Amino acid sequence: MTTSMARDFERGRRTELDALAGALVRLADAKGVDVPATRTAYAVLKLRARQEAGSAEGLGEAAVRR
């Protein structure tokens, strides 16, 4: 079994990464809550999505917040 997001990554489809993990990171930032595991997972998956899309942009704090 795989998650729908994993299948989307495998098939090169648009994922709900920003709507799920991104929203949680943004909400945590707004409330001043530290969510290091979610932030790390979001950053890694966002980097993967950008690499698969052919983007040469590196990963940094700005990339995590987009």
PQR file of N, CA, C, O and H, with PARSE charges and radii, in Angstrom:
ATOM      1  N   MET A   1       0.835  -1.181   0.000 -0.4000 1.5000
ATOM      2  CA  MET A   1       0.000   0.000   0.000 -0.0000 2.0000
ATOM      3  C   MET A   1       0.877   1.240   0.000  0.5500 1.7000
ATOM      4  O   MET A   1       1.936   1.272   0.626 -0.5500 1.4000
ATOM      5  N   THR A   2       0.425   2.245  -0.702 -0.4000 1.5000
ATOM      6  CA  THR A   2       1.099   3.543  -0.695 -0.0000 2.0000
ATOM      7  C   THR A   2       0.046   4.631  -0.513  0.5500 1.7000
ATOM      8  O   THR A   2      -1.139   4.435  -0.783 -0.5500 1.4000
ATOM      9  H   THR A   2      -0.436   2.219  -1.211  0.4000 1.0000
ATOM     10  N   THR A   3       0.510   5.757  -0.058 -0.4000 1.5000
ATOM     11  CA  THR A   3      -0.401   6.894   0.121 -0.0000 2.0000
ATOM     12  C   THR A   3      -0.710   7.523  -1.227  0.5500 1.7000
ATOM     13  O   THR A   3       0.009   7.300  -2.202 -0.5500 1.4000
ATOM     14  H   THR A   3       1.472   5.916   0.160  0.4000 1.0000
ATOM     15  N   SER A   4      -1.762   8.295  -1.281 -0.4000 1.5000
ATOM     16  CA  SER A   4      -2.118   8.962  -2.537 -0.0000 2.0000
ATOM     17  C   SER A   4      -1.024   9.936  -2.954  0.5500 1.7000
ATOM     18  O   SER A   4      -0.764  10.096  -4.147 -0.5500 1.4000
ATOM     19  H   SER A   4      -2.345   8.476  -0.490  0.4000 1.0000
ATOM     20  N   MET A   5      -0.375  10.594  -1.981 -0.4000 1.5000
ATOM     21  CA  MET A   5       0.696  11.527  -2.322 -0.0000 2.0000
ATOM     22  C   MET A   5       1.891  10.778  -2.903  0.5500 1.7000
ATOM     23  O   MET A   5       2.520  11.258  -3.846 -0.5500 1.4000
ATOM     24  H   MET A   5      -0.586  10.464  -1.012  0.4000 1.0000
ATOM     25  N   ALA A   6       2.210   9.613  -2.352 -0.4000 1.5000
ATOM     26  CA  ALA A   6       3.310   8.810  -2.895 -0.0000 2.0000
ATOM     27  C   ALA A   6       2.999   8.386  -4.325  0.5500 1.7000
ATOM     28  O   ALA A   6       3.879   8.421  -5.186 -0.5500 1.4000
ATOM     29  H   ALA A   6       1.698   9.224  -1.586  0.4000 1.0000
ATOM     30  N   ARG A   7       1.763   7.990  -4.585 -0.4000 1.5000
ATOM     31  CA  ARG A   7       1.376   7.614  -5.946 -0.0000 2.0000
ATOM     32  C   ARG A   7       1.457   8.819  -6.882  0.5500 1.7000
ATOM     33  O   ARG A   7       1.872   8.685  -8.033 -0.5500 1.4000
ATOM     34  H   ARG A   7       1.048   7.962  -3.886  0.4000 1.0000
ATOM     35  N   ASP A   8       1.065   9.990  -6.393 -0.4000 1.5000
ATOM     36  CA  ASP A   8       1.164  11.200  -7.218 -0.0000 2.0000
ATOM     37  C   ASP A   8       2.620  11.493  -7.575  0.5500 1.7000
ATOM     38  O   ASP A   8       2.923  11.832  -8.719 -0.5500 1.4000
ATOM     39  H   ASP A   8       0.728  10.099  -5.458  0.4000 1.0000
ATOM     40  N   PHE A   9       3.519  11.362  -6.602 -0.4000 1.5000
ATOM     41  CA  PHE A   9       4.948  11.555  -6.875 -0.0000 2.0000
ATOM     42  C   PHE A   9       5.423  10.553  -7.923  0.5500 1.7000
ATOM     43  O   PHE A   9       6.108  10.922  -8.877 -0.5500 1.4000
ATOM     44  H   PHE A   9       3.272  11.086  -5.673  0.4000 1.0000
ATOM     45  N   GLU A  10       5.055   9.283  -7.743 -0.4000 1.5000
ATOM     46  CA  GLU A  10       5.485   8.235  -8.665 -0.0000 2.0000
ATOM     47  C   GLU A  10       5.011   8.484 -10.085  0.5500 1.7000
ATOM     48  O   GLU A  10       5.716   8.167 -11.043 -0.5500 1.4000
ATOM     49  H   GLU A  10       4.498   8.983  -6.968  0.4000 1.0000
ATOM     50  N   ARG A  11       3.833   9.044 -10.223 -0.4000 1.5000
ATOM     51  CA  ARG A  11       3.228   9.258 -11.542 -0.0000 2.0000
ATOM     52  C   ARG A  11       3.491  10.652 -12.103  0.5500 1.7000
ATOM     53  O   ARG A  11       3.021  10.997 -13.187 -0.5500 1.4000
ATOM     54  H   ARG A  11       3.260   9.301  -9.444  0.4000 1.0000
ATOM     55  N   GLY A  12       4.255  11.453 -11.342 -0.4000 1.5000
ATOM     56  CA  GLY A  12       4.577  12.798 -11.812 -0.0000 2.0000
ATOM     57  C   GLY A  12       3.404  13.761 -11.787  0.5500 1.7000
ATOM     58  O   GLY A  12       3.393  14.760 -12.506 -0.5500 1.4000
ATOM     59  H   GLY A  12       4.636  11.173 -10.461  0.4000 1.0000
ATOM     60  N   ARG A  13       2.439  13.463 -10.973 -0.4000 1.5000
ATOM     61  CA  ARG A  13       1.247  14.319 -10.857 -0.0000 2.0000
ATOM     62  C   ARG A  13       1.444  15.387  -9.789  0.5500 1.7000
ATOM     63  O   ARG A  13       2.359  15.318  -8.968 -0.5500 1.4000
ATOM     64  H   ARG A  13       2.448  12.651 -10.388  0.4000 1.0000
ATOM     65  N   ARG A  14       0.567  16.361  -9.828 -0.4000 1.5000
ATOM     66  CA  ARG A  14       0.549  17.395  -8.796 -0.0000 2.0000
ATOM     67  C   ARG A  14       0.142  16.744  -7.472  0.5500 1.7000
ATOM     68  O   ARG A  14      -0.754  15.901  -7.440 -0.5500 1.4000
ATOM     69  H   ARG A  14      -0.176  16.416 -10.495  0.4000 1.0000
ATOM     70  N   THR A  15       0.798  17.136  -6.393 -0.4000 1.5000
ATOM     71  CA  THR A  15       0.491  16.564  -5.082 -0.0000 2.0000
ATOM     72  C   THR A  15      -0.219  17.581  -4.203  0.5500 1.7000
ATOM     73  O   THR A  15      -0.298  18.766  -4.528 -0.5500 1.4000
ATOM     74  H   THR A  15       1.526  17.821  -6.419  0.4000 1.0000
ATOM     75  N   GLU A  16      -0.730  17.094  -3.088 -0.4000 1.5000
ATOM     76  CA  GLU A  16      -1.362  17.982  -2.110 -0.0000 2.0000
ATOM     77  C   GLU A  16      -0.377  18.391  -1.021  0.5500 1.7000
ATOM     78  O   GLU A  16      -0.778  18.716   0.097 -0.5500 1.4000
ATOM     79  H   GLU A  16      -0.667  16.132  -2.824  0.4000 1.0000
ATOM     80  N   LEU A  17       0.898  18.375  -1.345 -0.4000 1.5000
ATOM     81  CA  LEU A  17       1.955  18.685  -0.374 -0.0000 2.0000
ATOM     82  C   LEU A  17       1.750  20.048   0.276  0.5500 1.7000
ATOM     83  O   LEU A  17       1.781  20.158   1.502 -0.5500 1.4000
ATOM     84  H   LEU A  17       1.224  18.111  -2.253  0.4000 1.0000
ATOM     85  N   ASP A  18       1.540  21.085  -0.528 -0.4000 1.5000
ATOM     86  CA  ASP A  18       1.376  22.422   0.040 -0.0000 2.0000
ATOM     87  C   ASP A  18       0.076  22.552   0.834  0.5500 1.7000
ATOM     88  O   ASP A  18       0.022  23.250   1.846 -0.5500 1.4000
ATOM     89  H   ASP A  18       1.515  20.996  -1.523  0.4000 1.0000
ATOM     90  N   ALA A  19      -0.964  21.875   0.365 -0.4000 1.5000
ATOM     91  CA  ALA A  19      -2.254  21.959   1.057 -0.0000 2.0000
ATOM     92  C   ALA A  19      -2.236  21.234   2.398  0.5500 1.7000
ATOM     93  O   ALA A  19      -2.964  21.616   3.314 -0.5500 1.4000
ATOM     94  H   ALA A  19      -0.920  21.308  -0.457  0.4000 1.0000
ATOM     95  N   LEU A  20      -1.423  20.202   2.523 -0.4000 1.5000
ATOM     96  CA  LEU A  20      -1.383  19.445   3.781 -0.0000 2.0000
ATOM     97  C   LEU A  20      -0.213  19.869   4.656  0.5500 1.7000
ATOM     98  O   LEU A  20      -0.400  20.571   5.650 -0.5500 1.4000
ATOM     99  H   LEU A  20      -0.833  19.892   1.779  0.4000 1.0000
ATOM    100  N   ALA A  21       0.973  19.454   4.296 -0.4000 1.5000
ATOM    101  CA  ALA A  21       2.151  19.753   5.130 -0.0000 2.0000
ATOM    102  C   ALA A  21       2.468  21.240   5.131  0.5500 1.7000
ATOM    103  O   ALA A  21       2.814  21.802   6.170 -0.5500 1.4000
ATOM    104  H   ALA A  21       1.125  18.884   3.488  0.4000 1.0000
ATOM    105  N   GLY A  22       2.351  21.880   3.974 -0.4000 1.5000
ATOM    106  CA  GLY A  22       2.636  23.318   3.895 -0.0000 2.0000
ATOM    107  C   GLY A  22       1.705  24.134   4.773  0.5500 1.7000
ATOM    108  O   GLY A  22       2.131  25.074   5.444 -0.5500 1.4000
ATOM    109  H   GLY A  22       2.069  21.424   3.130  0.4000 1.0000
ATOM    110  N   ALA A  23       0.436  23.770   4.763 -0.4000 1.5000
ATOM    111  CA  ALA A  23      -0.535  24.477   5.597 -0.0000 2.0000
ATOM    112  C   ALA A  23      -0.221  24.297   7.079  0.5500 1.7000
ATOM    113  O   ALA A  23      -0.344  25.238   7.864 -0.5500 1.4000
ATOM    114  H   ALA A  23       0.090  23.006   4.218  0.4000 1.0000
ATOM    115  N   LEU A  24       0.181  23.101   7.453 -0.4000 1.5000
ATOM    116  CA  LEU A  24       0.525  22.850   8.853 -0.0000 2.0000
ATOM    117  C   LEU A  24       1.744  23.673   9.282  0.5500 1.7000
ATOM    118  O   LEU A  24       1.762  24.243  10.373 -0.5500 1.4000
ATOM    119  H   LEU A  24       0.281  22.337   6.816  0.4000 1.0000
ATOM    120  N   VAL A  25       2.762  23.730   8.413 -0.4000 1.5000
ATOM    121  CA  VAL A  25       3.963  24.520   8.719 -0.0000 2.0000
ATOM    122  C   VAL A  25       3.600  26.003   8.837  0.5500 1.7000
ATOM    123  O   VAL A  25       4.055  26.684   9.756 -0.5500 1.4000
ATOM    124  H   VAL A  25       2.746  23.267   7.526  0.4000 1.0000
ATOM    125  N   ARG A  26       2.786  26.498   7.911 -0.4000 1.5000
ATOM    126  CA  ARG A  26       2.396  27.916   7.961 -0.0000 2.0000
ATOM    127  C   ARG A  26       1.574  28.233   9.207  0.5500 1.7000
ATOM    128  O   ARG A  26       1.772  29.273   9.835 -0.5500 1.4000
ATOM    129  H   ARG A  26       2.416  25.945   7.164  0.4000 1.0000
ATOM    130  N   LEU A  27       0.662  27.350   9.563 -0.4000 1.5000
ATOM    131  CA  LEU A  27      -0.150  27.554  10.765 -0.0000 2.0000
ATOM    132  C   LEU A  27       0.727  27.514  12.015  0.5500 1.7000
ATOM    133  O   LEU A  27       0.551  28.329  12.920 -0.5500 1.4000
ATOM    134  H   LEU A  27       0.501  26.505   9.053  0.4000 1.0000
ATOM    135  N   ALA A  28       1.657  26.583  12.070 -0.4000 1.5000
ATOM    136  CA  ALA A  28       2.569  26.500  13.211 -0.0000 2.0000
ATOM    137  C   ALA A  28       3.399  27.776  13.324  0.5500 1.7000
ATOM    138  O   ALA A  28       3.600  28.288  14.425 -0.5500 1.4000
ATOM    139  H   ALA A  28       1.800  25.920  11.335  0.4000 1.0000
ATOM    140  N   ASP A  29       3.883  28.293  12.189 -0.4000 1.5000
ATOM    141  CA  ASP A  29       4.640  29.548  12.211 -0.0000 2.0000
ATOM    142  C   ASP A  29       3.785  30.688  12.757  0.5500 1.7000
ATOM    143  O   ASP A  29       4.251  31.489  13.568 -0.5500 1.4000
ATOM    144  H   ASP A  29       3.720  27.877  11.295  0.4000 1.0000
ATOM    145  N   ALA A  30       2.537  30.758  12.310 -0.4000 1.5000
ATOM    146  CA  ALA A  30       1.642  31.833  12.744 -0.0000 2.0000
ATOM    147  C   ALA A  30       1.345  31.765  14.241  0.5500 1.7000
ATOM    148  O   ALA A  30       1.138  32.793  14.886 -0.5500 1.4000
ATOM    149  H   ALA A  30       2.159  30.108  11.651  0.4000 1.0000
ATOM    150  N   LYS A  31       1.326  30.562  14.782 -0.4000 1.5000
ATOM    151  CA  LYS A  31       1.019  30.368  16.205 -0.0000 2.0000
ATOM    152  C   LYS A  31       2.265  30.261  17.075  0.5500 1.7000
ATOM    153  O   LYS A  31       2.167  30.154  18.297 -0.5500 1.4000
ATOM    154  H   LYS A  31       1.495  29.727  14.258  0.4000 1.0000
ATOM    155  N   GLY A  32       3.453  30.290  16.436 -0.4000 1.5000
ATOM    156  CA  GLY A  32       4.693  30.203  17.200 -0.0000 2.0000
ATOM    157  C   GLY A  32       4.979  28.812  17.743  0.5500 1.7000
ATOM    158  O   GLY A  32       5.638  28.672  18.773 -0.5500 1.4000
ATOM    159  H   GLY A  32       3.533  30.377  15.443  0.4000 1.0000
ATOM    160  N   VAL A  33       4.492  27.788  17.064 -0.4000 1.5000
ATOM    161  CA  VAL A  33       4.689  26.400  17.487 -0.0000 2.0000
ATOM    162  C   VAL A  33       5.794  25.778  16.646  0.5500 1.7000
ATOM    163  O   VAL A  33       5.824  25.947  15.427 -0.5500 1.4000
ATOM    164  H   VAL A  33       3.956  27.902  16.228  0.4000 1.0000
ATOM    165  N   ASP A  34       6.697  25.062  17.296 -0.4000 1.5000
ATOM    166  CA  ASP A  34       7.794  24.404  16.598 -0.0000 2.0000
ATOM    167  C   ASP A  34       7.335  23.025  16.129  0.5500 1.7000
ATOM    168  O   ASP A  34       6.860  22.219  16.929 -0.5500 1.4000
ATOM    169  H   ASP A  34       6.672  24.925  18.286  0.4000 1.0000
ATOM    170  N   VAL A  35       7.479  22.756  14.830 -0.4000 1.5000
ATOM    171  CA  VAL A  35       7.111  21.455  14.262 -0.0000 2.0000
ATOM    172  C   VAL A  35       8.277  20.934  13.410  0.5500 1.7000
ATOM    173  O   VAL A  35       8.173  20.866  12.185 -0.5500 1.4000
ATOM    174  H   VAL A  35       7.866  23.411  14.181  0.4000 1.0000
ATOM    175  N   PRO A  36       9.382  20.570  14.063 -0.5600 1.5000
ATOM    176  CA  PRO A  36      10.585  20.216  13.309  0.2800 2.0000
ATOM    177  C   PRO A  36      10.428  19.002  12.398  0.5500 1.7000
ATOM    178  O   PRO A  36      10.965  19.004  11.291 -0.5500 1.4000
ATOM    179  N   ALA A  37       9.720  17.982  12.823 -0.4000 1.5000
ATOM    180  CA  ALA A  37       9.571  16.790  11.975 -0.0000 2.0000
ATOM    181  C   ALA A  37       8.750  17.110  10.729  0.5500 1.7000
ATOM    182  O   ALA A  37       9.112  16.710   9.622 -0.5500 1.4000
ATOM    183  H   ALA A  37       9.283  17.981  13.722  0.4000 1.0000
ATOM    184  N   THR A  38       7.655  17.825  10.911 -0.4000 1.5000
ATOM    185  CA  THR A  38       6.817  18.197   9.770 -0.0000 2.0000
ATOM    186  C   THR A  38       7.561  19.143   8.849  0.5500 1.7000
ATOM    187  O   THR A  38       7.491  18.997   7.629 -0.5500 1.4000
ATOM    188  H   THR A  38       7.361  18.150  11.810  0.4000 1.0000
ATOM    189  N   ARG A  39       8.269  20.105   9.407 -0.4000 1.5000
ATOM    190  CA  ARG A  39       9.033  21.060   8.600 -0.0000 2.0000
ATOM    191  C   ARG A  39      10.100  20.343   7.774  0.5500 1.7000
ATOM    192  O   ARG A  39      10.309  20.672   6.607 -0.5500 1.4000
ATOM    193  H   ARG A  39       8.326  20.224  10.399  0.4000 1.0000
ATOM    194  N   THR A  40      10.778  19.358   8.385 -0.4000 1.5000
ATOM    195  CA  THR A  40      11.808  18.606   7.674 -0.0000 2.0000
ATOM    196  C   THR A  40      11.201  17.770   6.559  0.5500 1.7000
ATOM    197  O   THR A  40      11.704  17.769   5.435 -0.5500 1.4000
ATOM    198  H   THR A  40      10.608  19.090   9.333  0.4000 1.0000
ATOM    199  N   ALA A  41      10.127  17.063   6.862 -0.4000 1.5000
ATOM    200  CA  ALA A  41       9.466  16.241   5.838 -0.0000 2.0000
ATOM    201  C   ALA A  41       8.974  17.116   4.692  0.5500 1.7000
ATOM    202  O   ALA A  41       9.125  16.755   3.525 -0.5500 1.4000
ATOM    203  H   ALA A  41       9.717  17.064   7.774  0.4000 1.0000
ATOM    204  N   TYR A  42       8.393  18.251   5.016 -0.4000 1.5000
ATOM    205  CA  TYR A  42       7.897  19.182   3.995 -0.0000 2.0000
ATOM    206  C   TYR A  42       9.041  19.685   3.126  0.5500 1.7000
ATOM    207  O   TYR A  42       8.915  19.742   1.903 -0.5500 1.4000
ATOM    208  H   TYR A  42       8.270  18.544   5.964  0.4000 1.0000
ATOM    209  N   ALA A  43      10.149  20.048   3.747 -0.4000 1.5000
ATOM    210  CA  ALA A  43      11.294  20.559   2.998 -0.0000 2.0000
ATOM    211  C   ALA A  43      11.863  19.493   2.051  0.5500 1.7000
ATOM    212  O   ALA A  43      12.185  19.789   0.900 -0.5500 1.4000
ATOM    213  H   ALA A  43      10.252  20.002   4.741  0.4000 1.0000
ATOM    214  N   VAL A  44      11.981  18.268   2.536 -0.4000 1.5000
ATOM    215  CA  VAL A  44      12.531  17.183   1.711 -0.0000 2.0000
ATOM    216  C   VAL A  44      11.599  16.881   0.540  0.5500 1.7000
ATOM    217  O   VAL A  44      12.052  16.736  -0.595 -0.5500 1.4000
ATOM    218  H   VAL A  44      11.720  18.028   3.470  0.4000 1.0000
ATOM    219  N   LEU A  45      10.315  16.787   0.810 -0.4000 1.5000
ATOM    220  CA  LEU A  45       9.367  16.490  -0.267 -0.0000 2.0000
ATOM    221  C   LEU A  45       9.253  17.643  -1.258  0.5500 1.7000
ATOM    222  O   LEU A  45       9.074  17.420  -2.455 -0.5500 1.4000
ATOM    223  H   LEU A  45       9.947  16.904   1.732  0.4000 1.0000
ATOM    224  N   LYS A  46       9.356  18.871  -0.764 -0.4000 1.5000
ATOM    225  CA  LYS A  46       9.317  20.028  -1.653 -0.0000 2.0000
ATOM    226  C   LYS A  46      10.554  20.023  -2.559  0.5500 1.7000
ATOM    227  O   LYS A  46      10.450  20.329  -3.747 -0.5500 1.4000
ATOM    228  H   LYS A  46       9.502  19.052   0.209  0.4000 1.0000
ATOM    229  N   LEU A  47      11.701  19.684  -2.015 -0.4000 1.5000
ATOM    230  CA  LEU A  47      12.915  19.581  -2.814 -0.0000 2.0000
ATOM    231  C   LEU A  47      12.751  18.493  -3.872  0.5500 1.7000
ATOM    232  O   LEU A  47      13.108  18.694  -5.033 -0.5500 1.4000
ATOM    233  H   LEU A  47      11.785  19.435  -1.050  0.4000 1.0000
ATOM    234  N   ARG A  48      12.216  17.350  -3.474 -0.4000 1.5000
ATOM    235  CA  ARG A  48      11.992  16.265  -4.440 -0.0000 2.0000
ATOM    236  C   ARG A  48      11.077  16.718  -5.567  0.5500 1.7000
ATOM    237  O   ARG A  48      11.351  16.443  -6.735 -0.5500 1.4000
ATOM    238  H   ARG A  48      11.927  17.187  -2.531  0.4000 1.0000
ATOM    239  N   ALA A  49      10.013  17.397  -5.235 -0.4000 1.5000
ATOM    240  CA  ALA A  49       9.074  17.870  -6.254 -0.0000 2.0000
ATOM    241  C   ALA A  49       9.758  18.843  -7.210  0.5500 1.7000
ATOM    242  O   ALA A  49       9.541  18.780  -8.420 -0.5500 1.4000
ATOM    243  H   ALA A  49       9.790  17.620  -4.286  0.4000 1.0000
ATOM    244  N   ARG A  50      10.570  19.729  -6.679 -0.4000 1.5000
ATOM    245  CA  ARG A  50      11.274  20.695  -7.527 -0.0000 2.0000
ATOM    246  C   ARG A  50      12.296  20.010  -8.418  0.5500 1.7000
ATOM    247  O   ARG A  50      12.441  20.371  -9.586 -0.5500 1.4000
ATOM    248  H   ARG A  50      10.746  19.780  -5.696  0.4000 1.0000
ATOM    249  N   GLN A  51      13.002  19.031  -7.884 -0.4000 1.5000
ATOM    250  CA  GLN A  51      13.985  18.306  -8.686 -0.0000 2.0000
ATOM    251  C   GLN A  51      13.304  17.532  -9.801  0.5500 1.7000
ATOM    252  O   GLN A  51      13.803  17.502 -10.925 -0.5500 1.4000
ATOM    253  H   GLN A  51      12.884  18.737  -6.936  0.4000 1.0000
ATOM    254  N   GLU A  52      12.188  16.915  -9.512 -0.4000 1.5000
ATOM    255  CA  GLU A  52      11.464  16.169 -10.527 -0.0000 2.0000
ATOM    256  C   GLU A  52      10.866  17.092 -11.582  0.5500 1.7000
ATOM    257  O   GLU A  52      10.676  16.692 -12.730 -0.5500 1.4000
ATOM    258  H   GLU A  52      11.782  16.939  -8.598  0.4000 1.0000
ATOM    259  N   ALA A  53      10.570  18.326 -11.189 -0.4000 1.5000
ATOM    260  CA  ALA A  53      10.041  19.299 -12.145 -0.0000 2.0000
ATOM    261  C   ALA A  53      11.152  19.960 -12.942  0.5500 1.7000
ATOM    262  O   ALA A  53      10.875  20.729 -13.863 -0.5500 1.4000
ATOM    263  H   ALA A  53      10.725  18.652 -10.256  0.4000 1.0000
ATOM    264  N   GLY A  54      12.414  19.675 -12.604 -0.4000 1.5000
ATOM    265  CA  GLY A  54      13.536  20.225 -13.344 -0.0000 2.0000
ATOM    266  C   GLY A  54      14.035  21.547 -12.829  0.5500 1.7000
ATOM    267  O   GLY A  54      14.831  22.207 -13.497 -0.5500 1.4000
ATOM    268  H   GLY A  54      12.639  19.050 -11.856  0.4000 1.0000
ATOM    269  N   SER A  55      13.589  21.954 -11.656 -0.4000 1.5000
ATOM    270  CA  SER A  55      14.029  23.217 -11.076 -0.0000 2.0000
ATOM    271  C   SER A  55      15.427  23.068 -10.488  0.5500 1.7000
ATOM    272  O   SER A  55      15.739  22.066  -9.844 -0.5500 1.4000
ATOM    273  H   SER A  55      12.942  21.417 -11.114  0.4000 1.0000
ATOM    274  N   ALA A  56      16.264  24.076 -10.716 -0.4000 1.5000
ATOM    275  CA  ALA A  56      17.631  24.046 -10.192 -0.0000 2.0000
ATOM    276  C   ALA A  56      17.737  24.766  -8.862  0.5500 1.7000
ATOM    277  O   ALA A  56      18.827  24.845  -8.296 -0.5500 1.4000
ATOM    278  H   ALA A  56      16.011  24.890 -11.238  0.4000 1.0000
ATOM    279  N   GLU A  57      16.637  25.294  -8.347 -0.4000 1.5000
ATOM    280  CA  GLU A  57      16.666  26.052  -7.097 -0.0000 2.0000
ATOM    281  C   GLU A  57      17.031  25.155  -5.938  0.5500 1.7000
ATOM    282  O   GLU A  57      16.516  24.044  -5.810 -0.5500 1.4000
ATOM    283  H   GLU A  57      15.751  25.230  -8.806  0.4000 1.0000
ATOM    284  N   GLY A  58      17.911  25.636  -5.105 -0.4000 1.5000
ATOM    285  CA  GLY A  58      18.338  24.873  -3.937 -0.0000 2.0000
ATOM    286  C   GLY A  58      17.329  24.962  -2.825  0.5500 1.7000
ATOM    287  O   GLY A  58      16.330  25.674  -2.927 -0.5500 1.4000
ATOM    288  H   GLY A  58      18.330  26.538  -5.209  0.4000 1.0000
ATOM    289  N   LEU A  59      17.592  24.246  -1.778 -0.4000 1.5000
ATOM    290  CA  LEU A  59      16.704  24.243  -0.626 -0.0000 2.0000
ATOM    291  C   LEU A  59      17.261  25.154   0.437  0.5500 1.7000
ATOM    292  O   LEU A  59      18.425  25.033   0.818 -0.5500 1.4000
ATOM    293  H   LEU A  59      18.404  23.668  -1.695  0.4000 1.0000
ATOM    294  N   GLY A  60      16.460  26.042   0.906 -0.4000 1.5000
ATOM    295  CA  GLY A  60      16.845  26.948   1.972 -0.0000 2.0000
ATOM    296  C   GLY A  60      15.605  27.328   2.743  0.5500 1.7000
ATOM    297  O   GLY A  60      14.523  26.806   2.474 -0.5500 1.4000
ATOM    298  H   GLY A  60      15.515  26.140   0.596  0.4000 1.0000
ATOM    299  N   GLU A  61      15.737  28.199   3.668 -0.4000 1.5000
ATOM    300  CA  GLU A  61      14.593  28.616   4.476 -0.0000 2.0000
ATOM    301  C   GLU A  61      13.479  29.183   3.592  0.5500 1.7000
ATOM    302  O   GLU A  61      12.300  28.933   3.843 -0.5500 1.4000
ATOM    303  H   GLU A  61      16.616  28.623   3.887  0.4000 1.0000
ATOM    304  N   ALA A  62      13.849  29.944   2.563 -0.4000 1.5000
ATOM    305  CA  ALA A  62      12.851  30.539   1.679 -0.0000 2.0000
ATOM    306  C   ALA A  62      12.083  29.449   0.923  0.5500 1.7000
ATOM    307  O   ALA A  62      10.873  29.571   0.728 -0.5500 1.4000
ATOM    308  H   ALA A  62      14.807  30.147   2.359  0.4000 1.0000
ATOM    309  N   ALA A  63      12.766  28.402   0.501 -0.4000 1.5000
ATOM    310  CA  ALA A  63      12.113  27.321  -0.233 -0.0000 2.0000
ATOM    311  C   ALA A  63      11.109  26.581   0.646  0.5500 1.7000
ATOM    312  O   ALA A  63      10.063  26.146   0.165 -0.5500 1.4000
ATOM    313  H   ALA A  63      13.748  28.303   0.659  0.4000 1.0000
ATOM    314  N   VAL A  64      11.419  26.442   1.907 -0.4000 1.5000
ATOM    315  CA  VAL A  64      10.539  25.734   2.828 -0.0000 2.0000
ATOM    316  C   VAL A  64       9.273  26.534   3.072  0.5500 1.7000
ATOM    317  O   VAL A  64       8.211  25.954   3.301 -0.5500 1.4000
ATOM    318  H   VAL A  64      12.269  26.796   2.297  0.4000 1.0000
ATOM    319  N   ARG A  65       9.365  27.821   3.029 -0.4000 1.5000
ATOM    320  CA  ARG A  65       8.217  28.671   3.333 -0.0000 2.0000
ATOM    321  C   ARG A  65       7.313  28.929   2.125  0.5500 1.7000
ATOM    322  O   ARG A  65       6.276  29.571   2.288 -0.5500 1.4000
ATOM    323  H   ARG A  65      10.228  28.292   2.843  0.4000 1.0000
ATOM    324  N   ARG A  66       7.646  28.475   0.961 -0.4000 1.5000
ATOM    325  CA  ARG A  66       6.801  28.711  -0.230 -0.0000 2.0000
ATOM    326  C   ARG A  66       5.670  27.746  -0.317  0.5500 1.7000
ATOM    327  O   ARG A  66       4.874  27.811  -1.253 -0.5500 1.4000
ATOM    328  H   ARG A  66       8.489  27.953   0.829  0.4000 1.0000
TER
END
